[in-house]
Amino acid sequence: MPTFKNFTKILSATTLIFCLFVAPIANAASLTAQSDTQSTLKISTASSHVIAFTTPSGAATAGQTIILTFPSDYNLTSKTIGTISYTHGATTGLESTETLAAAPSLTVWGAVLSGTQNRILTLTAPTDGVGTAPVAPNDKIIITFTSANTINPTTANTYTINISGTFGDAGSVTSNIITDDQVVVSALVAQSITFSISDNTIGFGTLLSTGPRYATGDTLGGGAEVEANNMVVGTNAANGYSLSVNGTTLTYGVNTVTAIGASNLASALGTEQFGLRATATGGTGAVSSPYSASGFALNTASFPSQIASAIGASNNTTYSMRYIANISANTEAGIYGSTLTYTATPNF
């Protein structure tokens, strides 16, 4: 007859045997380096998603799935697989790109959008378990959704995208959707114009009918062309500037030395001439016709006459000014003078 002691021994043995046959419980590994980089976090706005994570287990077995589940209020209703890409690899920048199709095949991953407003993406490993390249343990997986038909929630809040599937790992990424993610920045750039004249008093000295005279800064003049003064012009005006001259020809009472006019002419001995020309350095300014050629002009008939311009904002341009005077044998004697007024006008 079995005793209580023997019954206890039998029960203990049975319990031991039962424990030996309990199946081990498999635990999903935790994903690492999880992130979701969006193009915008603004509510109700189309945004791209670059969802990245590292898989400890890999996914190199036929039929294994990787599932992304967007939370309620995301709207992917019209999303298509053609606007989703899937890459993976051990080295950032050297990932393999997998081909996606509606169903998995020998070397193609299956990709299906399902659930309310297409919020669930299921990727299924190809039948060879490889595809372009096997998803090895510790591979970095990147799943990219373009902004097309990927609409952020309508309410500002914190949302979690879950990552799961039969590949054995699990995790999630969090996005903070806000009312407005844009900052409007304003700034004023003040209008500016730079204009200077190096010398306000120049002269020819004594004019001769036997040869040209060129103005100099010391007012004595000379027989060779030199820079008498210069002008510097610069502006930040979007449409540039114009530099114009106004005034009179050389005048003594009622007598004048004839201005050269609208045509650029060379020096002509024995003929009354008063004119100027210019050269330009620096910036984007340029001398205007008829003052840009090697001869001289002074279009008093159309004063103010443009002598230079820039068509856009320009750093400082230096205009080297040269002046010529010729007289005839019967030009009336006297002390002649001319006041030329230069104006730089910005075109904002």
C-alpha positions in Angstrom: 0.0 0.0 0.0 1.6 3.4 -1.0 2.5 5.6 1.8 2.2 9.4 1.9 5.9 9.5 1.7 6.0 7.4 -1.5 3.2 9.6 -3.0 5.2 12.7 -2.4 8.2 11.1 -4.2 6.1 10.2 -7.2 4.6 13.7 -7.3 8.0 15.2 -7.2 9.3 13.0 -9.9 6.3 13.8 -12.1 6.7 17.5 -11.5 10.4 17.3 -12.4 9.5 15.4 -15.6 6.9 18.0 -16.5 9.4 20.9 -16.0 11.8 19.2 -18.3 9.3 19.2 -21.1 8.2 22.9 -20.9 9.1 24.6 -24.2 11.4 27.6 -24.0 9.7 31.0 -24.6 11.3 33.1 -27.5 11.8 36.8 -26.8 12.0 39.4 -29.6 15.2 41.3 -29.7 15.1 45.0 -29.4 15.9 47.1 -32.4 18.6 49.8 -31.9 19.5 53.1 -33.4 15.8 53.8 -34.3 14.9 57.1 -35.9 12.4 58.8 -38.2 13.6 61.8 -40.1 10.8 63.8 -41.5 10.8 66.7 -44.0 8.2 68.6 -41.9 6.5 68.0 -38.5 3.6 70.4 -39.2 0.1 69.1 -38.7 -1.9 68.1 -41.8 1.1 68.5 -44.1 2.6 66.0 -46.5 6.0 64.8 -45.1 8.6 62.4 -46.1 9.8 59.8 -43.6 13.2 58.2 -43.5 12.8 55.4 -40.9 16.0 53.8 -39.9 16.9 51.1 -37.3 19.5 48.3 -36.7 18.3 44.7 -36.6 20.1 42.4 -34.1 18.6 39.3 -35.7 18.6 40.1 -39.5 15.9 38.9 -41.9 17.4 36.4 -44.3 14.7 33.7 -44.2 12.0 33.3 -46.9 8.7 34.7 -45.8 9.9 36.7 -42.9 8.1 40.0 -42.4 9.0 43.5 -41.3 6.0 45.5 -40.4 5.7 49.3 -39.9 2.5 50.5 -38.3 1.7 54.2 -38.3 -0.6 55.4 -35.5 -4.1 56.7 -35.8 -4.5 60.1 -37.6 -1.7 59.6 -40.1 -3.2 59.5 -43.6 -1.6 57.3 -46.3 -4.8 56.6 -48.1 -3.5 57.2 -51.6 0.1 56.0 -50.9 1.6 53.6 -53.4 4.5 51.2 -53.1 6.3 53.0 -55.9 6.9 55.9 -53.5 8.5 53.7 -50.9 12.1 52.4 -50.9 13.9 49.9 -48.8 17.7 49.6 -48.3 19.9 47.8 -45.8 23.5 47.1 -45.1 26.3 47.1 -42.5 27.9 50.4 -43.6 26.1 53.7 -43.9 26.1 54.9 -47.5 26.8 51.5 -48.9 23.4 49.9 -48.3 21.8 47.5 -50.8 18.6 48.5 -52.4 15.8 45.9 -52.6 13.2 45.7 -55.3 9.6 45.9 -54.0 6.5 44.3 -55.6 3.0 43.4 -54.6 4.1 39.9 -53.7 7.5 38.3 -52.9 9.2 36.3 -55.6 12.6 34.6 -55.9 14.6 37.8 -55.5 12.0 40.4 -54.8 10.6 41.6 -51.5 6.8 41.8 -51.2 5.4 45.2 -50.1 1.8 45.7 -49.1 0.0 48.7 -47.6 -3.1 47.8 -45.5 -5.3 48.8 -42.6 -7.1 52.0 -42.1 -5.9 54.7 -44.5 -3.0 52.4 -45.5 -1.2 52.9 -42.2 0.4 49.4 -42.1 3.3 48.5 -44.4 4.3 44.8 -44.5 7.6 43.8 -46.2 8.0 40.1 -46.9 11.3 38.5 -47.6 11.8 36.9 -51.1 11.5 33.2 -51.5 15.3 32.8 -51.7 15.6 34.7 -48.4 18.2 36.9 -50.1 16.9 39.4 -52.6 19.6 41.9 -53.6 21.6 40.9 -50.5 20.7 39.0 -47.3 19.6 41.2 -44.4 22.3 40.1 -42.0 22.4 40.5 -38.2 23.2 44.1 -37.2 22.3 45.5 -40.6 21.0 49.0 -40.7 17.6 49.0 -42.4 16.3 52.2 -44.0 12.7 52.5 -45.2 11.9 55.7 -47.0 8.4 57.2 -47.6 8.4 60.1 -50.0 6.1 63.0 -49.1 3.6 62.1 -51.8 0.3 61.1 -50.0 2.0 60.7 -46.6 0.0 63.2 -44.5 0.9 64.1 -40.9 -1.9 63.9 -38.3 -4.3 66.8 -37.9 -3.7 67.2 -34.2 -0.4 68.3 -32.5 0.8 65.4 -30.3 3.5 62.8 -29.8 3.0 59.8 -32.1 4.8 56.4 -32.1 5.4 54.3 -35.2 5.7 50.6 -34.3 8.2 48.2 -35.9 7.4 44.5 -35.7 7.2 41.3 -37.8 8.3 37.7 -37.9 11.9 38.6 -38.4 12.1 38.5 -34.7 13.0 42.1 -33.6 10.7 44.9 -32.4 10.9 48.5 -31.6 9.4 51.9 -32.2 10.2 55.5 -33.3 8.5 58.6 -31.9 7.6 61.8 -33.8 6.4 65.1 -32.2 3.9 66.6 -34.6 3.4 70.3 -33.9 1.1 73.1 -35.1 3.7 74.8 -37.1 7.4 74.0 -37.6 8.3 77.0 -39.6 9.9 80.2 -38.4 9.4 83.3 -40.6 12.6 85.3 -40.4 12.7 88.9 -41.6 15.6 91.2 -42.2 16.2 94.6 -43.9 19.2 95.4 -46.1 19.4 99.1 -46.3 19.7 100.8 -49.7 23.2 102.1 -50.3 25.0 104.2 -53.0 28.6 105.1 -53.0 29.7 108.1 -55.0 32.9 110.1 -54.8 35.0 112.5 -56.9 38.7 112.6 -56.3 39.3 116.2 -57.4 36.7 118.9 -57.9 39.1 121.4 -59.5 41.0 120.6 -62.7 42.3 122.6 -65.6 43.9 122.8 -69.0 46.3 125.7 -68.5 46.8 127.7 -71.7 45.0 126.4 -74.8 46.9 126.3 -78.1 45.7 126.0 -81.7 48.8 124.0 -82.5 48.2 121.1 -80.3 45.6 119.5 -77.9 45.6 120.2 -74.2 44.6 117.7 -71.6 43.2 118.6 -68.2 45.2 117.7 -65.0 44.4 117.8 -61.3 46.9 120.6 -60.7 45.0 122.8 -63.3 48.2 123.4 -65.3 47.2 120.9 -68.1 49.6 119.1 -70.4 50.1 117.9 -73.9 49.6 114.2 -73.1 46.4 112.5 -72.1 46.3 111.7 -68.4 43.6 111.1 -65.7 42.5 114.4 -64.4 40.2 113.0 -61.7 38.3 109.8 -61.0 34.9 108.9 -59.7 33.9 105.9 -57.7 30.4 104.5 -57.9 28.9 101.4 -56.2 25.4 100.4 -55.1 23.3 97.5 -53.8 20.4 98.6 -56.0 19.0 95.5 -57.8 18.8 97.5 -61.1 22.1 99.1 -60.9 22.8 102.8 -61.4 23.5 105.5 -64.0 26.3 108.1 -63.9 25.4 111.3 -65.8 27.0 114.6 -66.5 25.3 118.0 -66.9 26.6 121.6 -67.3 28.1 123.7 -70.1 31.0 123.7 -72.5 34.0 126.0 -71.9 32.6 129.5 -71.7 33.9 133.1 -71.5 31.1 135.6 -71.5 29.2 135.0 -74.7 32.1 133.1 -76.2 32.4 129.3 -76.1 34.7 126.5 -77.1 32.5 124.2 -79.1 31.6 120.9 -77.4 32.5 117.8 -79.5 28.9 116.5 -79.4 27.3 113.1 -79.5 30.0 111.3 -81.6 33.3 110.0 -80.3 36.0 111.9 -82.2 39.8 112.0 -82.2 41.7 115.2 -81.5 41.5 117.7 -84.4 44.2 120.4 -84.4 43.0 123.9 -85.2 39.3 122.9 -84.5 37.4 123.9 -81.4 36.8 120.9 -79.3 35.9 120.3 -75.7 35.1 116.7 -74.6 35.8 113.9 -72.2 36.1 110.1 -72.1 36.4 107.5 -69.3 37.7 104.1 -68.5 36.4 101.7 -65.8 38.0 99.3 -63.4 36.5 97.2 -60.7 32.9 96.3 -60.0 30.4 95.7 -62.9 30.0 99.3 -64.0 30.8 100.2 -67.6 31.4 103.4 -69.6 28.5 104.3 -71.9 28.8 105.3 -75.5 30.0 107.7 -76.8 32.4 108.1 -73.9 33.8 104.6 -74.0 36.0 104.7 -77.1 39.5 106.1 -77.5 38.3 109.5 -78.8 36.3 112.1 -76.9 32.7 113.4 -76.8 30.5 115.8 -74.9 26.8 115.7 -75.8 25.7 119.0 -74.4 22.6 118.9 -76.7 21.2 116.0 -74.7 22.4 117.0 -71.2 22.2 115.3 -68.8 24.2 112.8 -70.7 24.9 109.3 -69.3 28.5 108.5 -69.2 28.4 105.1 -67.3 26.1 102.6 -65.8 25.7 99.2 -64.1 22.7 96.9 -64.8 22.7 95.3 -61.3 24.1 95.6 -57.8 27.8 96.4 -58.2 30.9 96.7 -56.0 32.7 100.0 -56.5 33.8 100.8 -60.0 36.4 103.5 -60.5 36.0 105.7 -63.5 39.2 107.4 -64.8 38.2 110.7 -66.4 40.1 112.3 -69.2 39.4 115.7 -70.7 40.5 117.4 -74.0 40.4 120.9 -75.4 41.4 122.2 -78.8 41.0 125.8 -80.2 41.2 127.4 -83.6 43.5 130.3 -84.4 40.6 132.7 -84.1 39.0 131.4 -80.8 38.3 134.5 -78.8 40.8 135.3 -76.0 39.7 135.1 -72.4 39.6 133.0 -69.3 37.2 130.2 -70.0 35.5 127.9 -67.6 33.0 125.1 -67.3 31.1 123.6 -64.4 30.3 120.0 -64.9 27.9 118.4 -62.5 28.0 114.6 -62.1 25.1 112.6 -60.7 25.1 109.0 -59.7 21.5 107.6 -59.6 20.7 104.2 -58.1 17.9 102.2 -59.6 16.3 100.3 -56.6 
